């Protein structure tokens, strides 16, 4: 297998999604140097972020993130490649990493279905894919929990959340989602998945919609979290 990979890399070399150096045979998507620089989020930080972003509204029952999102650092560069440079397979790589990290944490959650946070159809058409869906595909490879991207749709086009504060994000995303017909979520424990959670406004809005339509509990997993 390594021999075949060496041949493939000779004709179609692969490059690190963070630093753009050529990957060697045993490396996948991100070089070992950049991989070691990714800032993993520890349990105490996750607990603090849950208190800040989710506890007050009581919509999200629990939360997990793998990496800390820092500007101009490795995680931001990798996710930028995923979202804007047509490198959708990075999503599967990140999802598999997230799946391995969350495998023990997730057991008490008893998840029935994984839902990627949806893109508006215009944004999806522009990008060509929903990056969160590919993250969930990677999660499924590890956790073997069903993925369904047809339960929620984004019915309203929203401006980018990037430069908005917390209150502006809440207003921007309010009533932006709808449940598709015949969505069987009553009594289900659902895991919402996004690439980056900043204020949590988007996943809270999705979670509110699901709970209002009969879901049992909503959990959130993200590749990265921003302070």
C-alpha positions, 0 to 999 in steps of 0.5 A, a space after each residue: 500500500 505504501 508503494 502505491 501511495 509513493 507512486 501516486 504521490 510522485 505523479 499527484 503530490 499531496 500538500 499539507 492543508 496548513 503549511 502547504 509543504 509536500 506530504 510524505 507517505 505516512 501523512 494524511 491531509 496535514 503534515 506531522 509538524 502542523 498536526 503537533 501544533 494543533 491546540 487541543 481543547 482540554 476538559 476544563 476548557 470545554 466545561 467553561 465554554 459550555 457554561 458560557 455558551 449553552 447552559 443558560 438557554 438549556 437547549 444544548 445538553 452537552 458539548 464537545 470540541 476538539 481544537 481551539 480556533 486561533 486566528 492565523 494559526 493552523 486550525 484556521 488555515 485548515 478550516 479555510 481550505 475546507 470551506 473555501 478552496 474546494 478541499 472537502 475531503 479535509 472534512 472527513 479527516 477532521 471528522 475522523 479525528 473528532 470521532 476518535 476523540 469523542 468516542 468515549 465522551 459520547 457514549 452516555 449521550 446515546 445519540 440516535 442521529 447526527 445532523 450537520 448544520 445546514 447551509 442555505 441552498 445559495 451558499 451551498 451552490 456557490 461552495 459546491 458542498 456543505 463542509 459540516 456534512 463531510 465532517 459528519 461523514 468522518 464521524 460516521 466512519 468512526 462512531 457508526 451513528 447514522 447521519 441525516 442532512 435532510 432533517 433541517 434546512 436553512 430557509 433564510 439566507 443570512 449574512 456572514 456571522 464573522 464580524 457580528 457580536 453575540 447579540 447581532 449573531 442571535 438576531 441574524 440567525 433567528 428563525 433561519 432554519 426549518 424542519 423538512 416534512 416527515 422528519 422523524 425526530 420525536 424522542 430522538 437524541 440528536 448530535 448537531 455538528 459544525 466546523 467552528 462554534 463561536 458564540 453558539 448562536 447557530 447550533 442553539 437555533 437549530 437545537 431550539 427548532 428540534 426540541 420544539 418539534 419533539 426531539 428529546 435531547 440536543 448535543 453539539 460537537 465541533 472541530 473547533 471552538 473560538 473564545 
